[in-house]
């Protein structure tokens, strides 16, 4: 297979990647039909203008008839008015379609993103995903709303113009038709390069977005270590790299367009010389030559437009491939086709049965090994142990963010893999060690635990979490916006907002991951009182490094290196576990050890 054949095959394949994207247009058949009808009407009117030019010259100027000239001008004005109306209709409908389809694609991509398993986001950068959601969909909107319409219109004008050329003058038409393949040849040569560089350009933009987002998100760390200059230089390199790739893409597209224009208008010039000779010899009239020139320019303009749009389509094909790759990703955490229903009669609400697990990003490093643990309804169980012992991993498996490679987990006697993940997660309220807040107001952040809660319920939850006092003191109270990731609040305030969110959710199982770690002594005292009330008659799992917060737990599960090494209450573990004793010595003085 020759290089040209391979290039042609690759270009056809790349453009095929746009077909699934155009499937988003199908639900709007009425708008598409209206746009196509307007397109046909405007194309027909445009082609009729050439005959109007012929009438004005032959029946008006050459014949010297004022009446015929007036009539020809009136016809031209009417055609131009109809052309303007048709163009408005076509432009509006196609632009509407572009915006509508772009919004639908964004929604489909976002729906896909929020349904994917967490490990997918460990392997793919958030900046790149955001680039697909915004930049790529915007490019496709331009293609559907503008470029696709231009391509159809130019194709109709090209075909119609060639037909009118043949009708007007066969000999001159052969010159124009013979030049068309020569004009199309650069499109085949440069199209593949444009597509490849377009994808690289989109990837480089995603790199910029990722880098900038990370720096801005961690601006305090950057400034604390006085790395502003270093980050400026690093970002400058990323930006210059993106510019370099874009420059290559622009160069290839510019060459493509330049060749199309050069060859098209050179052919017109040759045709004008030959046609002019025929007018001088009396073989054709001046009106026929003018009409022929009109159609020839129309054909040349159509070819130039098609070559430009073809470059856009090649660029869009790269974006379409990126979006399609994302849309076909299947989540590893799926809801069963026939999920079982939860029962409320089980004495053991949670059970881990010989569970072993490795994170996908660390397949050779066991996070959990042979975990066997039963938690009874209403029990308060604390998970303690050194960092990296696997405590947080238990929480993630319980919420089914991951599935274990070995063993199984049951919730109320049902395998969690047989439950709808949404139903399972609704039974649990999570307060993480590093609370995640949204940049919206306080109402939104607390109400996230129960979107249907009224204001009284939200305020009550905040009071129970000892958050109402500081929230009320904010400039706009509960309407105060918290900034990205709650940057306007202190660590302890963030923790109490997260706790209020969990209180509002009123879950059956409460998951506390160092929920009081960021609180001062006074706040911790109040929140512990609130937690004690909240944990009443509720199954609670607590991850704690500060052992003083869990000494009153019903049971303490001691973990180390992904394994459960001992289980008992505070006093029992203090008496029999060397590891627990060592942990206590690091935190308590000798008087507290006998507590």
C-alpha positions as CSV (number, residue, x, y, z in Angstrom):
1,X,0.0,0.0,0.0
2,X,1.4,3.4,-1.0
3,X,1.8,6.3,1.4
4,X,-1.0,8.2,-0.4
5,X,-3.4,5.2,0.0
6,X,-2.5,4.9,3.7
7,X,-3.1,8.6,4.1
8,X,-6.5,8.4,2.4
9,X,-7.5,5.4,4.5
10,X,-6.5,7.1,7.7
11,X,-8.4,10.3,6.8
12,X,-11.6,8.3,6.1
13,X,-11.1,6.4,9.3
14,X,-10.6,9.7,11.2
15,X,-13.7,11.3,9.8
16,X,-15.7,8.2,10.6
17,X,-15.1,9.0,14.3
18,X,-17.4,12.0,13.8
19,X,-20.3,9.9,12.9
20,X,-21.2,8.9,16.5
21,X,-21.1,12.5,17.4
22,X,-23.5,13.5,14.7
23,X,-25.9,10.9,16.2
24,X,-26.6,13.5,18.8
25,X,-28.3,15.5,16.1
26,X,-30.9,12.9,15.3
27,X,-33.3,13.8,18.2
28,X,-33.7,17.2,16.6
29,X,-34.9,16.1,13.2
30,X,-37.3,19.0,12.7
31,X,-34.7,21.6,13.3
32,X,-32.2,19.7,11.1
33,X,-34.9,19.4,8.3
34,X,-35.7,23.1,8.5
35,X,-32.0,24.0,8.3
36,X,-31.4,21.7,5.3
37,X,-34.5,23.1,3.5
38,X,-33.1,26.6,4.0
39,X,-29.8,25.4,2.8
40,X,-31.3,24.1,-0.4
41,X,-33.3,27.3,-1.0
42,X,-30.3,29.5,-0.5
43,X,-28.1,27.4,-2.8
44,X,-30.7,27.5,-5.5
45,X,-31.1,31.3,-5.2
46,X,-27.3,31.7,-5.2
47,X,-27.1,29.7,-8.4
48,X,-29.9,31.8,-10.0
49,X,-27.9,35.0,-9.4
50,X,-25.5,34.1,-12.2
51,X,-28.4,34.1,-14.7
52,X,-29.4,37.5,-13.3
53,X,-25.9,38.8,-14.0
54,X,-26.2,37.5,-17.6
55,X,-29.6,39.2,-18.1
56,X,-28.3,42.6,-16.7
57,X,-25.3,42.6,-19.2
58,X,-26.9,41.1,-22.3
59,X,-30.5,42.5,-22.0
60,X,-29.6,45.7,-20.2
61,X,-26.2,47.0,-20.9
62,X,-25.5,45.5,-24.3
63,X,-29.1,45.8,-25.6
64,X,-29.4,49.4,-24.2
65,X,-32.9,48.8,-22.8
66,X,-33.7,50.7,-19.7
67,X,-36.9,48.7,-19.1
68,X,-35.1,45.4,-19.4
69,X,-32.3,46.6,-17.2
70,X,-34.8,47.8,-14.5
71,X,-36.6,44.4,-14.6
72,X,-33.4,42.5,-14.3
73,X,-32.3,44.6,-11.4
74,X,-35.7,44.1,-9.7
75,X,-35.3,40.3,-10.1
76,X,-31.8,40.5,-8.6
77,X,-33.1,42.5,-5.6
78,X,-35.9,40.0,-5.0
79,X,-33.5,37.1,-5.2
80,X,-31.0,38.8,-2.8
81,X,-33.8,39.4,-0.3
82,X,-34.9,35.8,-0.4
83,X,-31.2,34.8,-0.1
84,X,-30.9,37.0,3.1
85,X,-34.0,35.4,4.6
86,X,-32.9,31.9,3.8
87,X,-29.4,32.6,5.1
88,X,-30.8,33.9,8.4
89,X,-33.0,30.8,8.8
90,X,-30.1,28.4,7.9
91,X,-27.6,30.2,10.2
92,X,-30.1,30.3,13.2
93,X,-31.2,26.7,12.9
94,X,-27.7,25.3,12.5
95,X,-26.3,27.5,15.3
96,X,-29.1,26.3,17.5
97,X,-28.3,22.7,16.7
98,X,-24.7,23.3,17.4
99,X,-25.3,24.7,20.9
100,X,-28.0,22.1,21.7
101,X,-25.8,19.2,20.7
102,X,-22.8,20.6,22.5
103,X,-24.9,20.9,25.7
104,X,-26.1,17.3,25.2
105,X,-22.6,16.0,24.7
106,X,-21.3,17.8,27.8
107,X,-24.1,16.3,29.8
108,X,-23.4,12.8,28.4
109,X,-19.7,13.2,29.2
110,X,-20.4,14.5,32.7
111,X,-22.9,11.7,33.4
112,X,-20.2,9.3,32.3
113,X,-17.5,10.9,34.5
114,X,-19.6,10.9,37.7
115,X,-20.5,7.2,37.2
116,X,-16.9,5.9,36.7
117,X,-15.0,4.0,39.4
118,X,-12.6,6.0,41.6
119,X,-9.5,4.2,40.4
120,X,-10.1,5.7,36.9
121,X,-9.4,9.1,38.3
122,X,-6.2,7.8,39.9
123,X,-4.9,7.0,36.4
124,X,-6.3,10.0,34.5
125,X,-5.6,13.7,35.3
126,X,-8.5,15.9,36.2
127,X,-7.2,18.7,34.0
128,X,-7.3,16.5,30.9
129,X,-10.8,15.3,31.7
130,X,-11.9,18.9,32.1
131,X,-10.4,19.7,28.7
132,X,-12.5,17.0,27.1
133,X,-15.6,18.3,28.8
134,X,-15.0,21.9,27.8
135,X,-12.5,22.5,25.0
136,X,-13.3,19.4,22.9
137,X,-17.1,19.9,23.2
138,X,-16.8,23.6,22.2
139,X,-14.9,22.6,19.1
140,X,-17.5,20.1,18.2
141,X,-20.2,22.7,18.7
142,X,-18.4,24.9,16.1
143,X,-18.3,22.0,13.7
144,X,-22.0,21.1,14.0
145,X,-23.2,24.7,14.2
146,X,-21.1,26.3,11.6
147,X,-18.5,24.3,9.7
148,X,-20.9,21.4,8.9
149,X,-23.4,23.9,7.5
150,X,-20.6,25.6,5.5
151,X,-19.5,22.2,4.2
152,X,-23.0,21.2,3.0
153,X,-23.6,24.6,1.4
154,X,-20.2,24.6,-0.3
155,X,-20.8,21.0,-1.6
156,X,-24.2,22.0,-3.1
157,X,-22.7,25.2,-4.6
158,X,-19.8,23.2,-6.0
159,X,-22.1,20.6,-7.7
160,X,-24.6,23.2,-8.8
161,X,-21.9,25.6,-10.0
162,X,-20.3,22.8,-12.1
163,X,-23.6,22.0,-13.7
164,X,-24.3,25.6,-14.5
165,X,-20.8,25.9,-15.9
166,X,-21.5,23.1,-18.3
167,X,-24.8,24.6,-19.3
168,X,-23.3,28.0,-19.9
169,X,-20.1,27.0,-21.8
170,X,-18.9,23.4,-22.2
171,X,-15.4,24.2,-23.4
172,X,-14.6,26.6,-20.6
173,X,-16.1,24.1,-18.1
174,X,-13.6,21.5,-19.0
175,X,-10.8,23.8,-17.8
176,X,-12.4,24.3,-14.5
177,X,-13.3,20.7,-14.0
178,X,-9.8,19.6,-14.9
179,X,-8.4,21.8,-12.1
180,X,-10.7,20.4,-9.4
181,X,-8.7,17.2,-8.7
182,X,-5.5,19.3,-8.6
183,X,-7.1,21.5,-5.9
184,X,-8.4,18.5,-3.9
185,X,-5.0,16.8,-3.8
186,X,-3.5,19.0,-1.1
187,X,-6.4,18.2,1.1
188,X,-5.5,14.5,1.0
189,X,-1.8,15.3,1.7
190,X,-2.2,17.8,4.6
191,X,-5.5,16.4,6.1
192,X,-3.7,13.6,8.0
193,X,-1.1,16.0,9.4
194,X,-3.7,18.5,10.5
195,X,-5.7,15.8,12.4
196,X,-2.6,14.4,14.1
197,X,-1.4,17.9,15.2
198,X,-4.9,18.8,16.3
199,X,-5.0,16.0,18.7
200,X,-1.5,16.9,20.0
201,X,-2.7,20.5,20.4
202,X,-5.8,19.4,22.4
203,X,-3.5,17.2,24.6
204,X,-1.1,20.1,25.2
205,X,-4.0,22.4,26.2
206,X,-5.1,19.7,28.7
207,X,-1.6,19.7,30.1
208,X,-1.7,23.4,30.6
209,X,-5.1,23.2,32.3
210,X,-3.9,20.4,34.6
211,X,-0.7,22.2,35.6
212,X,-2.4,25.6,36.2
213,X,-5.2,24.0,38.2
214,X,-2.8,22.2,40.5
215,X,-0.7,25.3,41.2
216,X,-3.7,27.5,41.8
217,X,-5.3,24.9,44.1
218,X,-2.1,24.7,46.1
219,X,-1.1,28.3,45.9
220,X,-0.3,28.6,49.7
221,X,2.2,25.8,49.4
222,X,3.8,27.4,46.3
223,X,4.1,30.8,48.1
224,X,5.2,29.3,51.4
225,X,8.2,27.6,49.7
226,X,8.7,30.8,47.5
227,X,8.5,28.8,44.3
228,X,6.6,31.5,42.3
229,X,9.5,32.1,39.9
230,X,10.0,28.4,39.4
231,X,6.3,27.7,38.7
232,X,6.2,30.7,36.3
233,X,9.1,29.2,34.3
234,X,7.5,25.7,34.4
235,X,4.1,27.0,33.2
236,X,5.9,29.1,30.6
237,X,7.4,25.9,29.2
238,X,4.0,24.2,29.1
239,X,2.5,27.2,27.4
240,X,5.3,27.4,24.8
241,X,5.0,23.7,24.1
242,X,1.3,24.1,23.4
243,X,2.0,27.1,21.2
244,X,4.7,25.2,19.3
245,X,2.2,22.4,18.6
246,X,-0.5,24.9,17.6
247,X,1.9,26.7,15.3
248,X,2.6,23.5,13.4
249,X,-1.1,22.8,13.1
250,X,-1.8,26.3,11.9
251,X,1.1,26.1,9.4
252,X,-0.3,22.9,7.9
253,X,-3.8,24.3,7.7
254,X,-2.5,27.6,6.1
255,X,-0.6,25.6,3.5
256,X,-3.8,23.6,2.8
257,X,-5.9,26.8,2.3
258,X,-3.2,28.6,0.3
259,X,-2.8,25.7,-2.2
260,X,-6.6,25.6,-2.7
261,X,-6.8,29.4,-3.3
262,X,-3.7,29.5,-5.6
263,X,-4.8,26.7,-7.8
264,X,-8.5,27.7,-7.9
265,X,-7.9,31.3,-8.9
266,X,-5.1,30.4,-11.3
267,X,-7.6,28.2,-13.1
268,X,-10.0,31.1,-13.2
269,X,-7.4,33.4,-14.7
270,X,-6.6,30.9,-17.5
271,X,-10.3,30.5,-18.1
272,X,-10.8,34.3,-18.3
273,X,-8.1,34.6,-20.9
274,X,-9.6,31.9,-23.1
275,X,-13.2,33.2,-22.5
276,X,-12.1,36.7,-23.3
277,X,-10.6,35.6,-26.6
278,X,-14.0,33.9,-27.4
279,X,-15.9,37.1,-26.6
280,X,-13.6,39.1,-28.9
281,X,-14.1,36.6,-31.7
282,X,-17.9,36.6,-31.2
283,X,-18.2,33.0,-30.1
284,X,-19.9,33.9,-26.9
285,X,-21.6,37.0,-25.4
286,X,-20.2,39.2,-22.7
287,X,-23.2,38.1,-20.5
288,X,-22.3,34.5,-20.9
289,X,-18.7,35.1,-20.0
290,X,-19.8,37.2,-16.9
291,X,-22.2,34.4,-15.8
292,X,-19.5,31.8,-16.4
293,X,-17.0,33.9,-14.3
294,X,-19.7,34.2,-11.6
295,X,-20.1,30.4,-11.4
296,X,-16.4,29.7,-11.7
297,X,-15.7,32.0,-8.7
298,X,-18.6,30.3,-6.9
299,X,-17.0,26.9,-7.6
300,X,-13.5,28.1,-6.6
301,X,-14.9,29.6,-3.4
302,X,-16.7,26.4,-2.6
303,X,-13.6,24.4,-3.1
304,X,-11.6,26.8,-0.9
305,X,-14.3,26.6,1.8
306,X,-14.4,22.8,1.6
307,X,-10.6,22.6,2.0
308,X,-10.8,24.9,5.1
309,X,-13.7,23.0,6.6
310,X,-12.0,19.7,5.8
311,X,-9.1,20.9,8.0
312,X,-11.6,21.8,10.7
313,X,-13.2,18.4,10.4
314,X,-9.8,16.7,10.8
315,X,-9.3,18.8,13.9
316,X,-12.7,17.9,15.2
317,X,-12.0,14.2,14.5
318,X,-9.2,14.4,17.1
319,X,-11.6,15.8,19.7
320,X,-14.3,13.3,18.8
321,X,-11.9,10.4,19.3
322,X,-11.0,11.8,22.8
323,X,-14.6,12.1,23.7
324,X,-15.6,8.7,22.4
325,X,-12.7,7.1,24.2
326,X,-14.1,8.6,27.4
327,X,-17.8,7.7,26.7
328,X,-17.0,4.0,26.1
329,X,-15.1,3.5,29.3
330,X,-17.0,1.1,31.5
331,X,-17.1,1.6,35.2
332,X,-15.7,-1.3,37.2
333,X,-18.3,-0.7,39.9
334,X,-21.6,-1.6,38.3
335,X,-25.1,-2.0,39.7
336,X,-26.4,-5.5,39.3
337,X,-29.1,-6.1,36.7
338,X,-31.5,-7.4,39.4
339,X,-30.3,-5.8,42.7
340,X,-31.5,-7.4,46.0
341,X,-33.5,-5.4,48.6
342,X,-32.1,-4.5,52.0
343,X,-33.5,-6.3,55.0
344,X,-33.8,-4.6,58.4
345,X,-33.9,-7.7,60.6
346,X,-30.1,-8.5,60.5
347,X,-28.3,-8.4,63.8
348,X,-24.9,-8.1,62.0
349,X,-25.1,-5.0,59.8
350,X,-21.6,-5.3,58.3
351,X,-19.4,-8.4,57.7
352,X,-16.0,-8.7,56.1
353,X,-15.3,-12.3,55.1
354,X,-11.7,-13.1,54.3
355,X,-11.2,-9.9,52.3
356,X,-8.0,-9.1,50.6
357,X,-7.4,-6.0,48.4
358,X,-4.8,-4.3,46.3
359,X,-5.3,-0.8,44.8
360,X,-5.3,-0.9,41.0
361,X,-2.5,1.7,41.0
362,X,-0.4,-0.5,43.3
363,X,-1.2,-4.1,42.2
364,X,1.8,-5.6,44.0
365,X,1.2,-3.9,47.3
366,X,-1.5,-5.5,49.4
367,X,-3.6,-2.8,51.2
368,X,-5.7,-5.4,53.0
369,X,-5.0,-9.1,53.8
370,X,-7.5,-11.7,55.0
371,X,-9.8,-9.3,56.8
372,X,-12.5,-11.0,58.9
373,X,-14.7,-8.6,60.9
374,X,-18.4,-8.6,62.0
375,X,-20.0,-5.4,63.2
376,X,-23.4,-5.6,65.0
377,X,-26.2,-3.2,64.6
378,X,-25.8,-0.2,66.9
379,X,-22.2,-1.0,67.8
380,X,-19.4,1.6,68.0
381,X,-16.3,0.1,66.5
382,X,-13.0,2.0,66.3
383,X,-10.2,1.2,63.8
384,X,-6.8,2.1,65.1
385,X,-3.2,1.5,64.0
386,X,-0.2,3.1,62.3
387,X,-0.6,5.1,59.1
388,X,-1.0,2.8,56.1
389,X,-2.5,0.0,58.2
390,X,-5.6,-0.2,55.9
391,X,-8.2,1.6,58.0
392,X,-9.4,4.1,55.3
393,X,-9.3,1.3,52.7
394,X,-11.9,-0.6,54.8
395,X,-14.2,2.5,54.5
396,X,-13.7,2.7,50.7
397,X,-14.5,-1.0,50.2
398,X,-17.5,-0.7,52.5
399,X,-18.9,2.1,50.3
400,X,-18.0,0.0,47.3
401,X,-15.7,2.5,45.7
402,X,-13.6,-0.6,44.9
403,X,-14.3,-4.3,44.9
404,X,-11.9,-6.7,46.7
405,X,-9.9,-9.2,44.7
406,X,-10.6,-11.9,47.3
407,X,-13.4,-12.5,49.8
408,X,-16.7,-10.6,50.1
409,X,-18.5,-8.0,52.1
410,X,-22.1,-8.2,53.3
411,X,-24.4,-5.5,54.4
412,X,-27.5,-6.7,56.3
413,X,-26.8,-10.2,55.1
414,X,-26.7,-9.1,51.4
415,X,-23.5,-9.1,49.3
416,X,-22.8,-5.5,48.5
417,X,-22.0,-6.5,44.9
418,X,-25.7,-7.6,44.7
419,X,-27.0,-4.2,46.0
420,X,-27.5,-1.0,44.0
421,X,-24.5,1.1,45.0
422,X,-26.7,4.1,45.3
423,X,-29.0,2.3,47.8
424,X,-25.9,1.0,49.7
425,X,-24.3,4.4,50.0
426,X,-27.5,6.1,51.2
427,X,-27.3,4.0,54.3
428,X,-24.0,5.6,55.2
429,X,-22.8,9.0,56.3
430,X,-19.1,9.8,55.8
431,X,-17.1,12.5,57.6
432,X,-13.5,12.3,56.1
433,X,-10.3,13.3,57.7
434,X,-9.9,16.1,55.1
435,X,-13.5,17.3,54.6
436,X,-14.4,18.2,51.0
437,X,-16.5,21.4,50.7
438,X,-17.9,23.0,47.6
439,X,-17.4,26.6,46.5
440,X,-21.1,27.3,47.0
441,X,-22.7,28.7,50.1
442,X,-23.2,27.1,53.5
443,X,-26.8,26.1,52.7
444,X,-25.6,24.0,49.7
445,X,-22.7,22.4,51.6
446,X,-24.8,21.2,54.5
447,X,-27.9,20.4,52.4
448,X,-25.7,18.1,50.3
449,X,-26.4,15.5,53.0
450,X,-30.1,15.7,52.2
451,X,-31.1,17.9,49.2
452,X,-34.7,18.1,50.2
453,X,-34.1,19.3,53.8
454,X,-35.7,22.6,54.7
455,X,-33.9,25.6,56.4
456,X,-35.0,24.6,59.9
457,X,-33.5,21.1,59.4
458,X,-30.2,22.6,58.1
459,X,-29.8,25.0,61.0
460,X,-30.7,22.3,63.5
461,X,-28.0,20.0,61.9
462,X,-25.5,22.9,62.2
463,X,-26.3,23.5,65.8
464,X,-25.9,19.8,66.6
465,X,-22.5,19.9,64.9
466,X,-21.6,23.1,66.9
467,X,-21.3,25.0,63.6
468,X,-24.2,27.5,63.9
469,X,-22.3,30.0,65.9
470,X,-19.5,30.6,63.5
471,X,-21.8,30.2,60.4
472,X,-24.1,32.9,61.8
473,X,-21.0,35.2,62.3
474,X,-20.0,34.9,58.6
475,X,-20.7,38.1,56.5
476,X,-23.8,36.6,54.8
477,X,-24.5,33.8,57.4
478,X,-25.7,30.6,55.8
479,X,-25.7,32.4,52.4
480,X,-21.9,32.9,52.6
481,X,-19.9,31.4,49.8
482,X,-17.0,29.4,51.1
483,X,-14.6,29.6,48.2
484,X,-12.9,26.7,46.4
485,X,-12.7,23.7,48.8
486,X,-14.0,25.9,51.6
487,X,-10.8,28.0,51.6
488,X,-12.5,30.8,53.6
489,X,-13.0,28.5,56.6
490,X,-10.5,27.1,59.1
491,X,-9.8,23.4,59.3
492,X,-12.0,23.0,62.4
493,X,-14.9,24.9,60.8
494,X,-14.7,22.8,57.7
495,X,-14.8,19.6,59.8
496,X,-18.0,20.8,61.6
497,X,-19.7,21.7,58.3
498,X,-18.9,18.2,57.1
499,X,-20.3,16.8,60.3
500,X,-23.5,18.8,60.0
501,X,-23.8,17.4,56.5
502,X,-23.6,13.8,57.9
503,X,-26.0,14.7,60.7
504,X,-28.5,16.0,58.2
505,X,-28.3,12.8,56.1
506,X,-29.2,10.8,59.3
507,X,-27.5,7.6,58.0
508,X,-27.9,4.2,59.5
509,X,-24.1,3.7,59.5
510,X,-21.9,6.5,60.5
511,X,-18.3,6.5,59.1
512,X,-15.9,8.9,60.9
513,X,-12.4,9.2,59.6
514,X,-10.5,11.3,62.2
515,X,-13.6,13.5,62.4
516,X,-12.2,15.6,65.2
517,X,-8.6,15.7,64.2
518,X,-8.7,19.4,63.1
519,X,-10.6,20.7,66.2
520,X,-9.2,22.6,69.1
521,X,-9.8,21.2,72.6
522,X,-12.9,23.2,73.3
523,X,-14.5,22.5,69.9
524,X,-13.6,18.8,70.2
525,X,-15.3,18.7,73.5
526,X,-18.5,20.1,72.0
527,X,-18.4,17.9,68.9
528,X,-17.7,14.8,70.9
529,X,-20.9,15.5,72.8
530,X,-22.7,16.0,69.5
531,X,-21.2,12.8,68.2
532,X,-22.2,10.9,71.3
533,X,-25.8,11.9,70.7
534,X,-25.6,11.2,67.0
535,X,-24.0,7.7,67.6
536,X,-26.8,6.7,69.9
537,X,-28.7,3.7,68.5
538,X,-26.6,4.0,65.3
539,X,-23.8,1.7,64.0
540,X,-20.6,3.8,64.0
541,X,-17.2,3.1,62.6
542,X,-14.4,5.4,63.7
543,X,-10.9,5.7,62.3
544,X,-8.7,7.4,65.0
545,X,-5.1,8.1,65.5
546,X,-5.9,10.0,68.7
547,X,-6.8,7.1,71.0
548,X,-8.3,9.5,73.5
549,X,-11.3,9.8,71.2
550,X,-12.1,6.1,71.0
551,X,-11.4,4.7,74.5
552,X,-15.1,4.4,75.1
553,X,-15.8,2.4,71.9
554,X,-17.6,-0.9,72.2
555,X,-14.7,-2.6,70.4
556,X,-11.4,-1.4,69.1
557,X,-9.9,-3.1,66.0
558,X,-6.2,-2.9,65.9
559,X,-4.7,-3.0,62.4
560,X,-1.2,-3.1,61.1
561,X,0.2,-3.6,57.5
562,X,-3.3,-4.4,56.1
563,X,-4.2,-7.0,58.7
564,X,-6.3,-7.2,61.9
565,X,-3.8,-8.0,64.6
566,X,-6.2,-7.8,67.6
567,X,-9.7,-6.8,68.7
568,X,-11.0,-5.8,72.2
569,X,-11.9,-2.7,74.2
570,X,-9.3,-0.2,75.4
571,X,-8.5,-1.9,78.7
572,X,-8.2,-5.4,77.1
573,X,-5.9,-4.2,74.3
574,X,-3.8,-2.2,76.8
575,X,-3.2,-5.4,78.7
576,X,-2.5,-7.8,75.9
577,X,-1.3,-5.9,72.8
578,X,2.3,-4.7,72.6
579,X,1.5,-2.6,69.5
580,X,-1.5,-0.9,71.3
581,X,0.6,-0.2,74.3
582,X,3.2,1.5,72.1
583,X,0.6,3.6,70.4
584,X,-0.7,4.6,73.8
585,X,2.7,5.5,75.1
586,X,3.1,7.9,72.2
587,X,0.0,9.8,73.2
588,X,-0.7,9.3,76.9
589,X,1.4,9.9,79.9
590,X,1.7,7.1,82.5
591,X,-1.3,8.4,84.4
592,X,-3.5,8.2,81.4
593,X,-2.4,4.6,80.5
594,X,-4.6,3.3,83.4
595,X,-7.6,5.4,82.3
